[in-house]
Amino acid sequence: MGLDASPGGVREEMCSHFINYIRVIQYRLGRTVCVVWVDDSPDPVYFEDDDGEKFYARSGSSSEPLGIQDANQYILQNWS
């Protein structure tokens, strides 16, 4: 994932606005394993990268960016 495996390292990578939604526990099982829990946000959250702003929806064990229409529908269903 490219994040520092320490609990502080993961949290430092995130915007300070979202730190209250993130819980990190570190285990040592022959190597370091970092478990991250992210609570639901009361508002939609958008991520910005070199290609612009994107909205991701969780699907099973992965997250996929949604197109504008799908993102609007998802937001209406989950934050109305």
ZIWOCOR-V174972 format. One line per field, one symbol per residue. phi: phi as a letter, one per 30 degrees, with the letter a starting at -180 (. if undefined). A space follows every 10 residues. Layout:
phi: ???
This chain:
phi: .iceddeddd dddcdedced ccbbbcbcbi bdcccccbdd cdbebcccbd cjdbcccdbi cbbbdcdedd dddddddcbc
